[in-house]
Amino acid sequence: MWLLRETSSGKMAFASEGRATSCLPHRELPGRPPRDGNGRLPYRASVGKGGRRTGYGVYVYPNSFFRYEGEWRGGKKHGRGKLLFKDGSYYEGDFVDGEITGEGCRHWALTGNTYTGQFVLGEPQGHGIMKYQAGGHYEGELFRGLREGHGCLVDADGQVYWGSFHDNKRHGQGQMVFRNGDKYNGNWVRDQRQGHGMLRLADGSTYEGQWHSGVFSGQGSMAHCSGVIYRGIWINGHPMAQATRIAILGPEVMDTAQGSSLVLTVQLQQDNGEVATSEDGRELEISAGVRYVQLPAYSEVSFFRVDDGLGQTPIQTPFGFQCISYPLSSPASEGPEPRAALESASTDSLLPDGDPGGPPAGKHEPRCPGSRRRAERGCVQFSDVHLGPPPPGYHAILFLEGLHEVGSRPRGQDHRGMTPIAQGPPGGSRLDGVATVEPAAEAFPGEYVIMIRDVTTPPFLGHTLPTAFKHLRVLARGAGQQPHVPREDPEALS
């Protein structure tokens, strides 16, 4: 093999085994690269076997940064060859008339990236595979070294995109599988999800609709894995008409006769008070509590002493007092399990099964317990609800004074001026000054609380609505619907 290099005087000389020689053909002028058999002046000097000026050779460029080993034709790199760079980069593959064109492999020492595929005039162009030093690879179409057309990109995190590219970015129609398992299929604009697309989340939720700058924006529909469905406008990834609170319709204080049932209408409302009709499927649970502290002296009340072993935790209400959980029941049921009724204020009560107020069950909607309903167009109705008898461990204390006697009691007199009757030991034995109460078949008159909780699981978009409370007064059987009289004016009851 011959080595052709340029001398310090600018003349080309041949060397074999490191020895320079000046045996140039006499018809060639000194300082010029040799001509091939056709007499053409090659772009780069070449050396062929048997004295031919074409074939295989090695050329070291004057600045010593480049070195070529391979085939020549007409004094130009042509055929298969390898171009090496002093920094460790190289190209190995096809050359056409001195240019990198055809199939080859290019390695960049600075980035560590390697491309194998088609080249045009020194640039990756056509179809090829680019492997990135940082991890991942791209297989598809390129133009002037950039991703352009259709291809598949796998990044360093293992995320995969199939689809269209423009100017090295995801652009056009494409689908992507993200590292967390989410899958998107839709439109892209300069590496951002934009236009129409569908996202299937790893947890089973789906969104289909409009996107802008990679987030939900415009008209779209989400079927959440909890069973909630939202159809409407989205702004910057958030539903515009999402429910923010639960409202129990009716007067501020509801009165009901002892043993009567209730019908409660519940709405999911937006910040502006409008019903969130864009929502379906949010799961709500009804529960009850009984007032934990003594009531005003002018009220007919029931008060409970709770066994220490029950571990009841008082619940703060917005009415200025605390309550402890109390069971709900239904005439169609045999009553709740006693222990279940005491575990928490959100215990599942035995209301009638079925869900007339909720959407049909689907893959996102597990069956609700009897105390739960799913909202439809932002509304829920709980029917045939009434308070059950006190569960075991709740010992009622009744105050004997009736409402008709309240007017004669001096203002400010508290419950210590009343005569209590409490549930005593088994067998009906009497305590000093206190009479035994027989087991009750229904709730005692007094003040209670109805609570509606958002128990959607998992929470819709990570947000749980605050609990709604309704103040409920149970009046003694036969007392009728008594008006609520403010504490400041007890004389009105005379």
C-alpha positions in Angstrom: 0.0 0.0 0.0 1.2 3.4 -0.9 0.9 6.6 1.2 0.5 9.9 -0.6 1.3 13.0 1.4 2.2 16.6 0.7 5.8 17.8 1.2 6.8 21.0 2.9 7.5 22.4 -0.5 4.0 21.7 -1.6 5.0 18.8 -3.9 3.4 15.4 -3.7 5.7 12.5 -3.0 5.2 8.7 -2.6 6.6 6.8 0.3 6.9 3.2 1.0 7.5 1.9 4.6 8.2 5.5 5.7 10.8 6.3 3.0 10.1 9.3 0.8 10.7 8.9 -2.9 10.6 11.3 -5.9 10.0 8.7 -8.6 7.1 10.6 -10.1 6.2 9.9 -13.8 8.2 12.2 -15.9 5.1 13.5 -17.7 3.6 15.0 -14.5 4.7 18.3 -13.3 6.4 18.5 -9.9 4.0 19.7 -7.0 0.8 18.4 -8.6 -1.1 15.3 -7.7 -0.7 12.5 -10.2 -3.2 12.0 -13.0 -5.1 8.8 -13.6 -4.9 6.7 -16.8 -7.4 9.0 -18.6 -5.3 12.1 -17.9 -7.8 13.8 -15.6 -6.5 15.8 -12.7 -8.0 14.1 -9.5 -9.5 16.1 -6.7 -7.3 14.2 -4.3 -4.2 12.4 -5.4 -4.6 8.6 -5.6 -2.3 5.7 -5.9 -3.3 2.5 -7.6 -1.7 -0.9 -7.7 0.7 -1.6 -10.5 1.4 2.1 -11.0 -2.3 3.0 -11.7 -3.5 6.2 -10.3 -6.8 4.7 -9.1 -7.8 1.9 -6.7 -7.1 1.8 -2.9 -4.9 4.3 -1.1 -4.3 6.4 2.0 -4.2 10.1 2.0 -3.1 12.4 4.9 -4.4 15.9 4.6 -2.0 18.9 4.9 -3.5 20.0 8.3 -3.2 16.4 9.6 -6.7 16.6 11.1 -8.1 14.3 8.4 -6.9 11.0 7.2 -8.6 8.9 4.5 -8.2 5.2 3.8 -10.1 3.6 1.0 -11.0 3.4 -2.7 -10.3 6.2 -5.2 -11.4 6.9 -8.7 -10.2 9.7 -10.9 -8.2 11.1 -7.9 -11.3 11.4 -5.8 -12.6 9.3 -2.9 -15.0 6.9 -4.5 -16.3 3.6 -3.3 -15.8 2.2 0.2 -13.6 4.1 2.5 -13.0 5.5 6.0 -12.4 9.1 6.9 -10.8 9.6 10.3 -10.7 12.8 12.4 -7.9 13.6 14.8 -10.5 14.0 17.7 -11.6 10.4 17.3 -14.6 10.9 15.1 -14.9 9.0 11.9 -17.0 8.1 8.9 -16.9 4.7 7.3 -19.0 3.8 4.3 -19.7 4.9 0.7 -18.1 7.8 -1.1 -19.2 9.2 -4.5 -16.9 11.6 -6.4 -15.2 12.7 -3.2 -18.4 13.2 -1.2 -19.9 11.2 1.6 -22.9 9.8 -0.1 -24.7 6.4 0.2 -24.7 3.9 3.1 -22.4 4.5 6.0 -21.6 4.9 9.7 -20.7 8.2 11.3 -19.5 8.6 14.9 -19.1 11.9 16.7 -16.4 11.8 19.4 -17.7 15.1 21.0 -21.2 13.8 21.7 -20.7 10.1 21.6 -23.6 9.7 19.1 -23.4 7.2 16.3 -25.5 7.2 13.1 -25.9 4.3 10.7 -27.8 4.7 7.5 -28.1 6.8 4.4 -26.0 10.0 3.7 -26.2 12.7 1.1 -23.3 15.1 0.6 -21.9 14.4 4.1 -25.2 14.7 6.0 -27.4 11.9 7.4 -30.3 12.0 5.1 -32.9 9.3 4.2 -33.5 6.4 6.5 -31.2 5.5 9.4 -30.6 4.8 13.0 -29.1 7.3 15.4 -27.8 6.0 18.8 -27.4 8.6 21.5 -24.6 8.5 24.0 -27.0 9.7 26.8 -29.3 6.8 26.1 -32.0 6.0 23.6 -32.1 5.9 19.9 -34.0 7.1 16.8 -34.9 5.1 13.8 -36.6 6.7 10.8 -36.3 9.4 8.3 -33.8 12.3 8.4 -33.0 15.4 6.3 -29.7 17.2 6.6 -29.0 15.5 9.9 -32.3 16.3 11.5 -35.3 14.1 12.3 -37.8 14.8 9.5 -40.7 12.6 8.3 -41.8 9.5 10.0 -39.8 7.7 12.7 -39.6 6.1 16.1 -37.8 7.9 19.0 -36.8 6.1 22.2 -35.4 8.5 24.8 -33.0 7.9 27.7 -35.9 7.2 30.1 -37.4 4.5 27.8 -40.3 6.6 26.6 -41.3 5.7 23.0 -42.8 8.0 20.3 -44.0 6.8 16.9 -45.1 9.4 14.4 -44.2 12.4 12.4 -41.2 14.7 12.9 -40.3 18.2 11.6 -37.1 20.1 12.2 -36.0 17.5 14.7 -39.2 17.8 16.9 -42.3 15.7 17.3 -44.7 17.4 14.9 -47.9 16.1 13.3 -49.8 12.9 14.1 -48.1 10.6 16.6 -48.4 8.4 19.6 -46.3 8.1 22.7 -45.9 5.8 25.6 -44.5 7.6 28.7 -42.3 6.2 31.4 -45.2 6.0 33.9 -47.3 4.0 31.5 -49.5 6.8 30.2 -50.3 6.6 26.4 -51.1 9.5 24.1 -52.3 9.3 20.5 -53.0 12.6 18.7 -51.6 15.8 17.3 -48.2 17.4 18.2 -46.8 20.8 17.5 -43.1 21.4 18.0 -42.7 18.7 20.7 -45.9 19.7 22.5 -49.3 17.8 22.5 -51.5 20.3 20.7 -54.8 19.9 18.8 -57.0 16.9 19.3 -55.7 13.8 21.1 -56.6 11.0 23.5 -54.7 10.2 26.7 -55.0 6.8 28.4 -53.5 7.1 31.9 -51.8 4.1 33.6 -54.5 4.2 36.4 -57.3 3.6 33.8 -58.5 7.2 33.4 -58.9 8.5 29.9 -59.1 12.0 28.4 -60.2 12.8 24.8 -60.4 16.3 23.5 -58.4 19.4 22.8 -54.8 20.2 23.9 -52.6 23.2 24.0 -49.0 23.4 25.0 -49.1 19.9 26.4 -52.2 20.3 28.7 -55.9 19.8 28.5 -57.3 23.0 26.9 -60.6 23.5 25.2 -63.5 21.1 24.9 -62.8 17.6 26.3 -64.1 14.7 28.2 -62.5 12.7 31.0 -63.6 9.3 32.4 -61.7 9.1 35.7 -60.7 5.8 37.2 -62.9 6.6 40.2 -66.1 6.6 38.1 -66.3 10.4 37.7 -67.0 11.7 34.2 -66.5 15.3 33.3 -67.6 16.7 29.9 -66.9 20.4 29.2 -64.4 23.1 28.9 -60.8 22.7 30.2 -58.4 25.6 30.9 -54.7 25.0 31.5 -55.4 21.4 32.5 -58.3 22.1 34.9 -62.0 21.7 34.3 -63.7 25.1 34.1 -67.1 23.9 35.6 -65.8 21.5 38.2 -67.7 21.1 41.5 -66.0 22.8 44.5 -68.5 22.1 47.3 -71.4 20.0 48.4 -74.7 21.7 49.3 -77.7 20.0 51.1 -80.8 21.8 50.0 -83.5 22.9 52.5 -83.8 25.3 55.5 -80.8 26.1 57.7 -82.3 23.9 60.5 -84.5 21.0 59.4 -87.2 19.8 61.8 -88.6 16.3 61.7 -91.0 14.4 64.0 -89.7 11.4 66.0 -89.7 8.3 63.8 -90.3 10.2 60.6 -88.1 9.7 57.5 -86.3 12.3 55.4 -85.7 13.0 51.8 -82.4 14.9 51.2 -81.5 16.6 47.9 -77.8 17.2 47.4 -76.1 19.3 44.8 -72.5 19.6 43.7 -71.9 23.3 43.1 -69.3 25.5 41.5 -67.8 28.5 43.2 -70.5 30.7 41.7 -73.3 28.5 43.2 -74.3 27.0 39.9 -74.9 23.2 39.8 -71.9 21.3 38.3 -74.0 19.7 35.6 -70.9 18.7 33.7 -70.0 16.1 36.3 -71.4 12.6 36.7 -70.4 9.7 39.0 -68.9 11.5 42.0 -69.6 9.2 45.0 -71.2 10.7 48.1 -71.9 9.1 51.5 -74.5 10.1 54.0 -73.9 9.7 57.8 -75.3 11.3 61.0 -74.2 12.5 64.4 -75.8 13.5 67.6 -74.9 16.6 69.6 -72.0 16.0 71.9 -72.5 18.9 74.3 -75.5 20.1 76.4 -78.2 22.0 74.5 -79.7 25.3 75.5 -82.0 25.2 78.7 -85.1 26.1 76.8 -84.9 23.0 74.4 -86.3 19.6 74.9 -83.2 17.4 74.5 -81.7 14.0 74.5 -78.1 13.7 75.6 -75.8 10.6 75.5 -73.2 9.3 77.8 -70.9 7.1 75.7 -68.9 4.1 77.1 -65.2 4.8 77.2 -64.4 1.7 75.3 -66.1 2.9 72.2 -63.4 5.4 71.5 -65.7 8.0 69.9 -63.9 11.1 68.5 -66.0 14.3 68.5 -66.6 15.8 65.1 -66.6 19.6 64.8 -69.6 21.0 63.0 -70.1 24.5 61.6 -73.0 25.1 64.1 -70.8 25.9 67.1 -70.9 22.5 68.7 -69.4 19.0 68.3 -71.2 15.7 67.5 -70.4 12.0 67.8 -71.5 9.5 65.1 -75.0 8.2 65.2 -76.5 5.4 63.0 -78.9 5.9 60.1 -81.3 3.1 59.2 -84.2 2.4 56.8 -87.7 0.9 57.4 -86.8 -1.6 54.7 -83.8 -2.9 56.6 -83.3 -4.5 60.0 -81.0 -1.8 61.2 -77.3 -1.4 60.9 -74.7 -3.5 62.6 -74.1 -2.0 66.0 -70.3 -2.0 65.8 -70.2 -0.7 62.3 -72.4 2.2 63.4 -69.9 3.3 66.0 -66.6 3.1 64.1 -66.8 6.5 62.4 -69.3 9.1 61.3 -68.9 7.8 57.8 -70.0 4.3 58.6 -72.0 2.5 55.9 -75.7 2.6 57.0 -78.3 0.1 55.6 -80.2 2.4 53.3 -81.9 0.6 50.4 -79.6 -0.9 47.9 -79.5 0.4 44.4 -78.6 3.7 43.0 -81.5 5.5 41.3 -79.6 8.8 41.4 -76.4 7.5 39.9 -75.2 6.5 36.4 -75.2 2.8 35.5 -72.3 0.8 36.8 -69.3 0.5 34.5 -65.6 -0.4 34.6 -64.9 2.8 36.4 -67.8 2.5 38.9 -67.6 -0.1 41.6 -70.8 -1.0 43.5 -71.7 1.5 46.2 -72.7 0.5 49.7 -76.3 1.4 50.8 -75.3 4.7 52.3 -73.7 5.9 49.1 -75.0 7.4 45.9 -73.3 8.6 42.7 -74.1 12.0 41.4 -75.8 12.5 38.0 -75.4 15.9 36.4 -74.3 17.2 39.7 -77.3 16.1 41.8 -78.0 13.2 44.3 -81.1 12.3 46.3 -81.1 10.3 49.5 -84.6 8.9 50.1 -86.3 7.3 53.1 -83.6 8.4 55.5 -84.2 8.4 59.2 -82.3 8.0 62.5 -82.1 4.6 64.1 -82.3 3.7 67.7 -79.3 4.4 69.9 -76.7 1.7 69.5 -75.2 -0.3 72.4 -72.9 1.8 74.4 -74.9 5.0 74.0 -76.8 5.7 77.2 -79.5 8.3 76.8 -80.3 11.0 79.3 -83.7 12.6 78.9 -84.8 15.9 80.3 -88.5 15.8 81.4 -89.5 19.4 80.9 -91.6 19.9 77.8 -91.5 22.8 75.3 -94.7 24.2 76.8 -92.8 24.8 80.1 -89.9 26.7 78.6 -91.5 30.1 78.7 -91.8 30.0 82.5 -88.1 29.2 83.1 -85.9 32.2 83.9 -83.5 33.2 81.2 -80.0 31.7 81.5 -81.2 28.6 83.5 -79.2 25.6 82.3 -79.8 21.8 82.2 -79.0 21.5 85.9 -82.5 22.8 86.7 -84.0 19.9 84.9 -84.7 16.3 86.1 -82.8 13.7 84.0 -83.7 10.1 83.3 -80.8 7.9 82.3 -80.4 4.4 81.2 -79.3 2.4 84.2 -77.7 -1.0 84.9 -79.2 -4.2 83.5 -82.4 -5.4 85.4 -83.9 -1.9 85.6 -82.3 -1.0 89.0 -82.5 2.6 89.9 -79.7 5.0 90.6 -80.1 7.7 93.2 -82.6 10.2 91.8 -82.4 8.7 88.3 -84.9 6.5 86.6 -84.2 3.7 84.1 -85.0 4.2 80.4 -86.3 1.2 78.5 -84.4 0.2 75.3 -85.5 2.6 72.6 -86.9 1.6 69.2 -86.1 4.9 67.5 -84.1 8.0 68.0 -84.8 10.2 71.0 -85.8 13.9 70.5 -82.9 16.2 70.3 -80.4 17.9 68.0 -78.6 15.9 65.3 -76.4 16.5 62.3 -76.6 15.0 58.8 -73.3 14.9 57.0 -72.6 14.3 53.3 -69.0 13.3 52.4 -67.2 13.0 49.1 -65.8 9.5 49.3 -64.8 9.3 45.6 -61.8 6.9 45.4 -59.3 7.9 44.3 -60.2 11.6 44.5 -61.2 13.1 41.2 -58.1 15.0 39.9 -56.6 14.6 43.4 -59.2 16.9 45.1 -61.9 15.8 47.7 -64.8 18.1 48.2 -65.3 19.4 51.8 -68.0 17.7 53.9 -71.5 19.3 53.9 -73.5 19.5 57.2 -77.2 20.0 57.9 -78.5 20.8 61.3 -81.4 18.4 62.2 -83.9 18.6 65.1 -85.9 15.6 66.0 -89.1 16.6 67.8 -91.0 14.5 70.3 -93.8 12.3 68.8 -97.0 14.4 68.7 -95.2 17.7 69.4 -95.7 18.8 65.8 -93.4 21.0 63.9 -92.2 23.5 66.5 -90.7 26.8 65.4 -87.0 27.4 66.2 -86.8 30.3 68.7 -83.5 32.1 69.2 -81.9 32.0 72.6 -82.1 35.8 72.9 -85.9 35.7 73.0 -87.2 32.8 75.2 -90.3 34.9 76.1 -91.7 34.2 72.7 -92.4 30.6 73.7 -94.8 31.7 76.5 
